[in-house]
Amino acid sequence: MTCAVVCDVVWSSIDGTVIKEPSQLKTGEYYVAAGKQAFKAVPYKLPAGHARPGAKATPTKSRTKGVSAGSKVILVARNGESHAPTRVPIPQRGRPSIDDVVELVNQRLVLPSGKRVSKLYTAEGKPVSSPSQLEDQCLYVACGVREKFTPLSYDLWKSVSGHKAGVSPVKPVKTKGVGKITTSKFNQLETHFKNLVKDKRQMDSLWRALDFNNNGIVSLAEIDKLVVERYPLLDHKPALMRAYKQTTLKDGDGDAWVERREFPALIRNIFYFNKLFHVFDVIDRDDDRRVDLGEFLKSAEHLGLSLSRQQLEQEFALMDKNGGGLVLFDEMCSWVARNSCPVDGEVVTSATSASKTMETHASSSSSKQPKKLDRKADIDTREFDALEAEMKALMADPQQLKAAWRSCDYNGNGICSLAEIDKWVVEQYPLLNSKPALMRAYKQTTLKDGDGDAWVERREFPALIRNIFYFNKLFHVFEDIDRDDDRRLDFDEFKRGLGEIGLSIPTSEARAEFDLMDMNDGGIVLFDEFCAYVARKAIPVDGEVLTEYTRASKNVGTSSGTSAGRKDEKMQKQINTDAMLAKFDAVEERFKKLLSTPAAVKKVWRRIDYNGNGIVSLAEIDKWAVENYPVLNHKPAMMRAYKHTTLKDGDGDAWVEPGEFPALLRNLLYFVKTFTVFTAIDQGQDRRIDVREFAQGQKALGMHLSPDEVKREFAAIDTNGGGQVLFDEFCQWVATKSLPIDKSLATFTQ
């Protein structure tokens, strides 16, 4: 029985016969609900395809998939979010009211606060009071009961996704030219910013959001925080670093800060270098942030080069200024500047060179004045002064310190892992979010200041905070000296950066200091070696002297050399695959239980796909993992899992769909476990394994090879012959071996 009106007083059939008993009701018939008033004999409208008794049914027109005939579809975004909107079909029959439309939106969209949608606005902020104002395929903004409309370019999602909501993405058409770079990925967002720069009020508002501590200057960490939170499309660290250096050293006054007057230049540079990095990333097919000749030849058209192979090889040699056979992002930026190559019509001829081998035509060499000799090293920083004063006050207050510990130990088990510390720093103190510094602080706290286990306890928390500041200061100095941002110092970088550690010495003495720092004689100095050097030389860092240092590699000594060496050897022998992977057992059990319940899978999928468009990006997966499973928060592993799911287990596009979600969970676990083993072998913590590290860590892989076999196996892993194994190469090798990472999941890499 179908009723057109809700009522419980009198029932009448469609021809006016009063229904007195339930037995008079017949299946498939239609009835009219009435009150105490008399039955009205009018031609009642029946559903399409149905007719009154005795009349022939009128055939209906075919409908488009998911949308009724005569319906229109509106696109609805959450207030204050520029993510891809949700498609909401609005039926036209029955003449729905605006309340009916809002209810339909509530069925498909949930606000971040969990509250219901109560009103709709146009993308320009005008309230929608009638369904007649709604237009097909137009964008509207959903707000809660007491929410005010947030002005925003709500169609930014077109820049991010490049396609309509709910529709599969279309691959961009490759453009060809000569010495010309053309992109379209950032057009919509760039237009938004061009309009914003003209509006002083909006610029002031954005600057206040950027300079959140209101000290009139912003650091790279503050810029990174704003970009991550508001403009994830621009969140590429190498591009942000280049934009930051270009703004401060070329467009600004040469200091290490961006001031308010330099803000417009910063915005322009962020877009410029993001465009360059987008092209670089397309050319870099194996995602190792280096372009070899083969990759360059295959993708030269992205740089607008239509040249013969011989000419392309010559151009690659010009780009590869240090002759290393690989082109870094910095070298490509310098090449673009030297050649005055237009990037979407914009030409920059003076690039900030990050190394001596990357000068541009516009570079000018200023005459150097002789400096007074200074052989007493001393490191001074100021970037962390305000936050450090705040943290010292926190540690002096037992209640505040207790609250900070509870925030770090969010599961309340009395101990904090590195993942929990990382999460706490990222959310509470983004200025301190430098992974190498956090790793050093964590090891120093647990192995030197603590009881030697792998966890930070409550009593070790003050030491952890002090170490986080100490190693962040060191990494800040290390990063300033490391001009090409490869997390390695060569001698030329060290010589140029002597002033950063308070030294002014002749070249011969600088060479001797560098050799002292380079304990493994590899010709380059890692952050770990730099920290050990500072400890051995008892160099004060803002007045604090640390003479004992927990080493991450056998080749890095401290002033307490012998005992530290024995401790490292002991740790090396204790590398145990089962113990390392045990921390994932609880997550694995949860995933297995989840995958056995379709309803639970559907619920978790809705949480990840929070904009309800039926597909999830890497950014959405990353957000879900960080918030719900911080133990899985390892970016290289997440990237591998995402690519394996979409390109191997999925349909080959750039998105994860609901049917691919179980494979994503399995791949996440597998690659995070693989990365855990990789980092255990990678004692230098530089995300590369050399042959010595591989030889020492082979037992962790269940292998017992002779020195010659080690060399042969390492050569098989090192597919590009670079002398170092990246995580990507390690994964490919593991897939071909029966290694004790996780036998139940190993098949997912085949």
C-alpha positions in Angstrom: 0.0 0.0 0.0 1.3 3.5 -0.9 0.0 6.6 0.8 0.3 10.1 -0.6 -0.5 11.9 2.7 0.2 10.8 6.3 -3.0 10.5 8.3 -4.6 8.1 10.7 -8.3 9.0 10.8 -10.2 7.9 7.7 -9.1 5.7 4.8 -10.6 6.1 1.3 -9.8 4.2 -1.8 -8.9 6.2 -4.9 -12.5 6.1 -6.1 -13.9 7.4 -2.8 -14.9 4.1 -1.1 -14.4 4.4 2.6 -12.0 1.7 4.1 -13.4 0.5 7.4 -11.4 -2.7 7.9 -7.7 -3.6 7.2 -9.0 -6.7 5.3 -10.3 -4.3 2.6 -6.7 -3.2 1.7 -5.2 -4.9 -1.3 -1.6 -5.3 -2.3 -0.5 -3.0 -5.2 -3.5 -0.7 -4.8 -3.3 3.1 -4.1 -5.2 4.9 -1.3 -5.8 8.4 -0.2 -5.3 9.5 3.4 -7.9 12.0 4.6 -8.9 13.7 7.8 -12.4 14.2 9.0 -13.2 16.2 5.9 -15.1 14.7 2.9 -13.3 12.8 0.2 -12.3 15.1 -2.7 -12.6 13.5 -6.1 -9.6 14.9 -7.9 -7.2 13.3 -10.4 -4.6 12.3 -7.9 -1.0 12.1 -9.3 0.5 8.6 -9.2 4.1 7.6 -9.5 5.6 7.6 -13.0 4.8 4.3 -14.8 1.6 3.6 -12.7 -2.0 4.2 -13.6 -5.4 4.1 -11.9 -7.3 0.8 -12.0 -8.6 0.2 -15.5 -6.2 2.6 -17.2 -3.1 1.6 -19.2 0.3 2.4 -17.6 2.2 5.1 -19.3 5.7 4.0 -20.0 8.5 6.1 -18.5 11.5 7.5 -20.2 14.8 5.8 -19.5 16.8 7.4 -16.7 20.4 8.3 -16.4 22.3 6.3 -13.9 21.7 7.4 -10.3 19.5 10.3 -11.3 15.7 10.4 -11.8 14.1 11.8 -14.9 13.5 15.5 -14.4 16.1 15.7 -11.6 19.0 18.1 -11.3 22.2 17.5 -9.5 23.9 20.1 -7.2 27.4 20.0 -5.9 27.7 20.6 -2.2 30.9 21.5 -0.3 31.4 21.8 3.4 31.7 25.3 4.9 35.3 26.3 5.0 36.7 23.4 2.9 37.8 23.6 -0.7 37.9 19.8 -1.2 36.0 18.0 -4.0 32.2 18.5 -3.4 29.5 15.9 -3.0 27.0 15.3 -5.7 23.4 15.5 -4.5 20.5 14.6 -6.9 17.4 16.8 -6.3 14.1 15.2 -7.7 11.7 17.5 -9.3 8.5 15.6 -8.7 6.5 16.4 -5.6 8.0 19.9 -5.7 10.4 19.5 -2.7 10.8 22.4 -0.3 14.1 23.9 0.8 13.8 21.8 3.9 13.5 18.7 1.8 16.6 19.6 -0.1 18.6 20.1 3.1 17.4 16.7 4.3 18.7 15.2 1.0 22.1 16.9 1.6 22.2 15.5 5.2 21.7 12.0 3.8 24.9 12.3 1.8 27.1 14.8 3.7 28.3 15.1 7.3 29.9 18.2 8.6 33.3 17.9 10.3 31.8 18.7 13.7 29.3 15.8 13.3 26.4 18.3 13.2 23.6 18.3 10.7 23.4 20.7 7.7 20.7 23.3 8.3 21.2 25.8 5.5 22.8 26.3 2.0 24.7 29.2 0.5 25.9 29.9 -3.0 29.7 29.8 -3.5 29.6 33.6 -3.3 27.9 33.5 0.1 24.3 34.3 -0.8 21.7 32.2 1.2 19.5 29.8 -0.6 15.9 30.1 0.5 14.1 28.3 -2.3 14.7 25.2 -4.5 14.1 27.4 -7.5 17.5 29.1 -6.8 19.3 25.8 -7.3 20.9 25.3 -10.7 22.0 22.0 -12.2 25.7 21.1 -11.7 26.3 24.3 -9.7 28.3 24.5 -6.4 26.7 25.3 -3.0 28.1 25.4 0.5 26.5 23.5 3.5 26.5 25.1 6.9 25.4 24.0 10.4 22.8 25.7 12.6 25.0 28.5 14.0 27.7 28.4 11.4 28.6 31.6 9.5 29.5 31.3 5.9 33.2 31.2 5.4 34.4 33.1 2.3 36.7 30.9 0.2 37.4 29.9 -3.4 35.2 26.7 -3.1 36.0 25.7 -6.6 39.7 25.1 -5.8 39.0 21.4 -5.8 39.1 21.6 -9.6 42.8 22.5 -9.3 43.5 19.7 -6.9 41.6 16.9 -8.6 41.4 18.1 -12.1 38.0 16.6 -12.7 34.4 16.9 -11.7 33.1 15.4 -8.5 32.4 11.7 -8.8 33.9 11.5 -12.3 37.1 9.7 -13.1 40.1 12.0 -13.7 41.4 12.6 -17.2 45.1 12.5 -17.8 46.5 15.9 -18.8 47.6 16.3 -22.4 51.3 16.7 -22.8 52.4 20.0 -24.2 55.3 20.4 -26.6 57.5 23.4 -27.3 61.1 24.5 -27.4 62.5 25.7 -24.1 59.1 26.4 -22.7 57.4 25.0 -19.6 53.6 25.0 -19.5 51.4 23.7 -16.6 47.7 23.9 -15.8 47.6 22.2 -12.4 47.8 25.4 -10.4 45.8 27.8 -12.6 42.7 28.0 -10.4 44.5 28.5 -7.2 46.9 31.0 -8.8 44.0 33.1 -10.0 42.7 33.1 -6.5 46.0 34.4 -5.1 46.4 37.0 -7.8 43.1 38.5 -6.7 44.0 38.1 -3.1 47.3 40.0 -3.5 45.3 43.0 -4.8 43.2 43.0 -1.6 45.2 44.5 1.3 42.6 43.3 3.9 42.8 39.7 2.7 46.6 39.9 2.5 46.8 41.2 6.1 44.5 38.4 7.3 46.6 35.7 5.5 49.8 37.2 6.9 48.4 37.1 10.5 47.6 33.4 10.0 51.1 32.8 8.7 52.8 34.8 11.5 50.9 33.1 14.2 53.2 34.1 17.0 53.0 37.8 15.8 56.7 38.6 15.9 56.7 40.2 12.5 58.8 37.6 10.8 58.1 34.1 9.6 60.4 31.1 9.3 60.4 28.2 6.8 58.6 26.1 9.4 55.8 28.6 9.8 55.4 28.8 6.0 55.3 25.0 5.8 52.6 24.9 8.5 50.3 27.3 6.6 50.7 25.6 3.3 50.1 22.1 4.7 46.9 23.3 6.5 45.4 25.6 3.9 46.9 24.9 0.5 47.9 21.2 0.3 48.2 21.5 -3.5 51.4 23.5 -2.9 52.8 21.2 -0.2 56.1 20.1 -1.8 59.1 20.6 0.5 61.8 21.1 -2.2 59.7 23.7 -3.9 58.9 25.5 -0.5 62.7 25.5 0.3 63.6 27.0 -3.0 60.8 29.6 -2.7 61.9 30.5 0.8 65.6 30.9 -0.2 64.7 32.9 -3.4 62.5 35.2 -1.3 65.0 35.8 1.5 68.3 35.9 -0.5 67.2 37.3 -3.8 64.0 39.3 -3.4 64.5 40.2 0.2 67.2 41.7 2.4 69.4 38.6 2.7 68.5 37.5 6.2 66.9 34.1 7.2 63.3 35.4 7.6 60.4 36.5 5.5 59.1 39.9 6.5 55.7 41.4 5.7 56.9 43.4 2.7 58.5 40.2 1.2 55.2 38.3 1.5 53.9 39.0 -2.1 57.3 37.8 -3.5 57.0 34.6 -1.3 53.6 33.8 -2.8 54.9 34.3 -6.4 57.9 32.1 -5.7 55.9 29.3 -4.1 53.8 29.0 -7.3 56.9 29.3 -9.5 58.9 26.6 -7.8 55.9 24.3 -7.3 55.4 24.4 -11.1 59.0 23.5 -11.6 58.8 20.7 -9.0 55.6 19.4 -10.7 57.5 19.1 -14.0 60.6 17.6 -12.2 58.4 15.1 -10.4 56.8 14.0 -13.7 60.2 13.5 -15.3 61.5 11.7 -12.2 59.8 8.4 -12.9 61.2 6.3 -10.0 60.5 9.0 -7.4 64.0 9.2 -6.0 64.2 13.0 -6.4 67.0 12.6 -9.0 66.7 12.5 -12.7 69.1 10.3 -14.7 69.8 10.5 -18.4 67.2 7.8 -19.3 64.4 9.6 -17.5 65.4 12.9 -19.1 65.4 11.5 -22.6 62.0 10.0 -22.1 60.4 13.1 -20.7 62.3 16.0 -22.2 59.0 17.3 -23.9 57.8 18.4 -20.4 60.6 21.0 -20.5 59.5 22.0 -24.0 62.6 20.5 -25.7 62.2 19.0 -29.2 65.8 18.1 -29.9 67.7 15.1 -31.2 69.1 12.5 -28.8 72.6 13.9 -29.1 71.4 17.5 -28.4 69.4 16.2 -25.4 72.4 14.4 -24.0 74.4 17.7 -24.3 71.6 19.6 -22.6 71.5 17.0 -19.8 75.3 17.5 -19.3 74.8 21.2 -19.1 72.1 20.7 -16.4 74.3 18.2 -14.5 76.8 20.8 -13.4 78.7 18.6 -10.9 79.0 15.8 -13.5 77.5 13.2 -11.1 75.3 11.7 -13.8 72.2 12.7 -11.9 70.2 16.0 -11.9 68.8 17.3 -8.6 65.8 19.6 -8.4 68.2 22.5 -7.5 70.2 21.9 -10.7 67.1 21.9 -12.8 66.0 25.2 -11.3 69.4 26.7 -12.1 69.2 25.4 -15.6 65.8 26.9 -16.2 67.1 30.3 -14.9 70.3 30.2 -17.0 68.3 29.5 -20.1 65.6 32.1 -19.4 63.1 29.3 -19.9 59.5 30.7 -19.4 57.3 28.9 -16.9 53.7 29.7 -17.8 55.0 32.9 -19.3 57.1 33.9 -16.3 60.9 34.2 -16.7 63.2 34.1 -13.8 66.9 34.6 -14.7 68.4 34.7 -11.2 68.0 31.6 -9.2 69.3 31.2 -5.7 72.1 28.8 -6.2 72.3 26.2 -3.5 75.8 25.1 -4.4 78.9 26.5 -6.0 78.2 24.4 -9.1 74.8 25.9 -9.7 75.4 29.6 -10.7 73.1 31.4 -13.0 73.8 34.1 -15.6 72.6 36.7 -13.2 74.8 35.6 -10.3 77.3 38.1 -9.2 80.4 37.3 -7.3 81.0 39.9 -4.6 84.5 40.5 -3.5 85.3 38.8 -0.3 86.9 40.8 2.5 89.6 39.1 4.5 88.3 37.8 7.8 90.0 37.7 11.2 90.9 34.1 12.2 88.7 32.5 14.7 89.5 28.9 15.7 87.0 28.6 18.6 83.8 27.1 17.3 80.5 28.4 18.8 77.0 27.9 17.5 74.4 30.6 18.0 70.8 30.4 16.8 67.8 32.5 17.4 65.0 30.8 15.5 63.9 28.8 18.6 64.4 31.4 21.3 60.7 32.3 21.8 59.5 28.7 21.8 62.4 27.5 24.0 61.5 30.2 26.6 57.9 28.9 26.5 59.0 25.3 27.0 61.4 26.2 29.9 58.4 27.8 31.7 56.4 24.7 30.9 59.0 22.4 32.5 59.1 24.6 35.6 55.4 24.1 36.1 54.6 20.5 37.2 50.9 20.8 36.1 51.8 22.1 32.6 54.5 19.4 32.2 52.0 16.7 33.3 49.5 18.0 30.7 52.1 18.0 28.0 53.0 14.4 28.9 49.4 13.4 28.7 49.2 15.0 25.2 52.2 13.1 24.0 51.2 9.8 25.7 47.7 10.0 24.2 46.9 6.3 24.7 47.8 6.6 28.4 50.1 3.5 28.6 52.9 5.4 30.4 55.5 5.2 27.6 55.9 7.1 24.3 57.3 5.7 21.1 59.0 7.8 18.4 55.8 7.8 16.4 53.9 9.3 19.3 56.6 11.9 19.9 56.5 12.8 16.2 52.7 13.2 16.2 52.9 15.4 19.3 55.6 17.6 17.8 53.8 17.9 14.4 50.5 18.9 16.0 51.8 21.1 18.9 55.2 22.4 17.9 55.6 22.4 14.0 58.7 24.6 14.4 60.5 21.6 15.8 59.3 19.2 13.1 62.6 18.0 11.6 62.7 14.2 11.4 66.5 13.8 11.6 66.6 16.0 14.8 63.6 14.1 16.3 65.4 10.8 15.7 68.6 12.0 17.3 66.7 13.4 20.3 64.8 10.2 20.7 67.9 8.1 20.7 69.8 10.4 23.0 67.0 10.4 25.5 66.4 6.6 25.5 70.0 5.4 25.2 72.0 8.1 27.0 69.7 10.0 29.4 67.3 7.1 30.0 67.3 3.4 30.9 68.4 2.1 27.5 65.0 0.7 26.3 63.2 1.8 23.2 60.6 4.0 24.9 60.5 7.4 26.6 59.0 7.2 30.1 57.5 10.0 32.1 60.7 10.7 34.1 62.7 11.0 30.8 60.3 13.5 29.3 62.1 16.7 30.4 65.3 15.3 28.9 63.5 14.6 25.7 62.3 18.2 25.4 65.8 19.5 26.0 67.2 17.1 23.4 64.6 18.0 20.8 65.6 21.7 21.1 69.4 20.8 21.0 69.2 18.6 17.9 66.8 21.0 16.1 69.3 23.7 16.6 72.0 21.5 15.2 69.9 20.4 12.2 69.0 24.1 11.5 72.7 24.9 11.3 73.4 21.7 9.3 70.6 22.6 6.8 72.0 26.1 6.3 75.4 24.7 5.5 73.9 22.0 3.2 73.2 24.2 0.3 72.0 21.6 -2.2 69.5 20.1 0.3 70.7 16.5 -0.1 71.3 16.1 3.6 75.0 15.6 3.0 77.9 18.1 3.4 80.7 18.1 0.9 83.9 20.0 1.7 83.0 23.1 -0.4 79.7 23.4 1.5 81.5 23.0 4.8 84.1 25.6 3.8 81.5 28.1 2.8 79.5 27.4 6.0 82.3 27.7 8.5 80.7 30.9 9.8 77.6 29.0 10.8 79.6 27.2 13.5 81.6 30.2 14.5 84.9 29.3 12.7 87.1 31.5 10.5 90.1 29.4 9.5 92.3 28.9 6.4 91.4 26.3 3.8 94.1 23.8 5.0 92.7 23.8 8.5 89.1 23.6 7.2 90.1 20.5 5.3 91.6 19.0 8.4 88.4 19.7 10.4 86.3 18.2 7.6 88.4 15.0 7.5 88.0 14.8 11.3 84.2 15.1 10.9 84.1 12.6 8.0 84.8 9.5 10.1 84.2 6.9 7.4 86.3 8.8 4.8 83.4 8.9 2.3 84.0 12.5 1.2 80.6 13.6 2.6 79.4 14.3 6.1 75.9 13.1 7.3 73.9 14.8 10.1 74.9 12.1 12.4 78.6 12.7 11.9 78.1 16.4 12.3 76.4 15.8 15.7 79.2 13.6 16.8 81.8 16.2 15.7 80.0 18.9 17.7 80.1 16.5 20.8 83.7 15.6 20.4 84.8 19.2 20.0 82.5 20.2 22.9 81.1 23.0 20.8 78.6 25.1 22.7 75.2 25.4 21.1 73.5 28.5 22.5 75.7 28.0 25.5 74.8 24.3 26.0 77.6 21.7 25.6 76.9 18.0 24.9 80.1 15.8 25.1 78.4 12.4 24.9 76.4 11.4 21.8 74.5 8.3 20.9 75.8 7.2 17.5 73.7 5.9 14.7 76.6 4.3 12.9 79.7 2.5 13.9 81.9 5.0 12.0 80.8 8.0 14.0 82.8 8.4 17.2 82.4 10.6 20.3 84.6 11.6 23.1 83.5 8.5 24.9 84.6 6.4 22.0 85.3 3.0 23.4 82.3 2.5 25.6 80.0 4.0 22.9 81.5 1.6 20.4 80.8 -1.4 22.6 77.2 -0.2 23.1 76.7 0.1 19.3 78.1 -3.4 18.7 75.7 -4.7 21.3 72.8 -2.9 19.6 73.9 -4.2 16.2 73.8 -7.8 17.5 70.3 -7.2 18.9 68.7 -6.4 15.5 65.8 -8.7 15.6 63.1 -8.7 12.8 60.4 -10.3 15.0 60.9 -7.7 17.7 60.9 -4.8 15.3 57.7 -5.9 13.7 55.9 -6.9 16.9 54.6 -3.3 17.3 52.4 -3.8 14.3 50.6 -6.9 15.6 47.7 -5.0 17.2 47.1 -2.9 14.1 47.3 -6.0 11.9 44.7 -7.8 14.1 42.4 -4.8 13.8 42.8 -4.7 10.0 42.0 -8.4 9.7 38.9 -8.1 11.9 37.9 -5.0 9.9 38.2 -6.8 6.6 36.1 -9.7 7.8 33.1 -7.3 8.4 31.8 -5.5 5.2 29.8 -3.0 7.3 32.9 -2.0 9.3 34.9 -1.6 6.0 32.2 0.6 4.6 32.2 2.7 7.8 36.0 3.2 7.8 35.8 4.0 4.0 33.3 6.8 4.7 35.7 8.2 7.3 38.6 8.3 4.9 36.5 9.5 2.0 35.2 12.4 4.1 34.1 14.5 1.1 32.0 11.5 -0.2 33.1 11.6 -3.8 33.8 7.9 -3.9 37.6 8.1 -4.4 40.5 8.9 -2.0 43.8 10.6 -2.7 47.2 10.0 -1.1 46.6 13.1 1.1 43.3 11.7 2.4 45.0 8.4 3.2 47.9 10.1 4.9 45.4 12.2 7.0 43.5 9.1 8.1 46.7 7.2 9.0 48.2 10.0 11.0 45.1 10.5 13.0 44.1 6.9 13.6 47.3 4.8 13.2 50.4 6.9 13.9 52.5 3.8 14.0 51.9 3.6 10.2 53.0 7.2 9.6 56.0 6.6 7.4 55.7 8.7 4.2 58.0 6.5 1.9 56.0 3.4 2.9 52.7 5.1 2.5 53.7 6.3 -1.0 54.7 2.8 -2.0 51.5 1.3 -0.7 49.4 3.9 -2.5 51.2 3.3 -5.8 51.0 -0.4 -5.5 47.3 -0.3 -4.7 46.4 2.0 -7.6 48.8 0.8 -10.3 49.1 -3.0 -9.4 46.0 -4.0 -7.5 43.7 -1.4 -8.9 42.6 0.0 -12.3 45.7 2.1 -12.9 44.3 5.5 -12.2 45.6 7.9 -9.5 42.8 7.2 -6.9 41.8 4.5 -4.5 38.2 3.3 -5.0 36.1 1.3 -2.5 36.9 -2.0 -4.2 40.6 -1.3 -3.8 40.4 -0.4 -0.1 41.2 -3.9 1.3 44.3 -4.1 -0.8 45.3 -0.6 0.4 45.2 -1.8 4.1 47.3 -4.9 3.3 49.8 -2.9 1.3 50.1 -0.3 4.1 51.0 -2.9 6.6 53.4 -4.6 4.3 55.4 -1.6 3.2 55.5 0.0 6.7 57.0 -3.3 7.9 59.5 -3.3 5.0 60.4 0.3 5.8 60.9 -0.6 9.4 63.5 -3.2 8.5 65.0 -0.8 5.9 65.5 1.9 8.6 67.0 -0.6 11.0 69.7 -1.5 8.5 70.1 2.1 7.5 72.2 3.1 10.5 73.2 6.4 9.0 69.5 7.4 9.0 69.9 9.0 5.5 67.3 6.7 3.8 70.1 5.0 1.8 71.9 1.7 2.5 75.5 1.3 1.6 77.3 -2.0 1.2 78.7 -1.9 4.7 75.3 -1.3 6.3 73.9 -4.1 4.2 76.7 -6.5 5.3 76.0 -5.6 9.0 72.2 -5.9 8.6 72.0 -9.1 6.6 71.2 -11.1 9.7 68.1 -9.0 10.3 67.0 -10.4 6.9 67.7 -14.0 7.9 70.8 -14.1 5.6 74.3 -15.4 6.2 76.5 -14.3 3.3 80.2 -14.3 2.8 81.8 -10.9 2.0 81.9 -11.7 -1.8 78.3 -12.9 -1.7 77.3 -9.7 0.1 78.9 -7.6 -2.7 77.1 -9.6 -5.4 73.8 -9.4 -3.7 74.2 -5.7 -3.0 75.0 -5.1 -6.7 71.8 -7.0 -7.6 69.7 -4.7 -5.4 71.5 -1.5 -6.5 69.8 -1.5 -10.0 71.1 1.9 -11.0 74.7 1.2 -9.9 74.9 4.2 -7.7 76.6 2.5 -4.8 73.6 3.0 -2.5 70.2 1.3 -2.2 67.1 3.4 -1.9 63.9 2.2 -0.3 62.3 1.7 -3.7 65.1 -0.7 -4.8 65.0 -2.5 -1.5 61.2 -3.1 -1.9 61.7 -4.5 -5.4 64.5 -6.8 -4.1 62.4 -8.0 -1.1 59.6 -8.9 -3.4 61.9 -11.5 -5.1 63.1 -13.0 -1.9 61.6 -15.1 0.9 62.5 -12.8 3.7 61.2 -12.8 7.3 59.3 -9.5 7.0 55.8 -10.9 6.9 55.2 -14.1 5.0 51.4 -13.7 5.2 51.7 -10.4 3.3 54.7 -11.0 1.0 52.5 -12.0 -1.9 51.1 -8.5 -2.1 54.3 -7.2 -3.7 54.4 -9.8 -6.5 
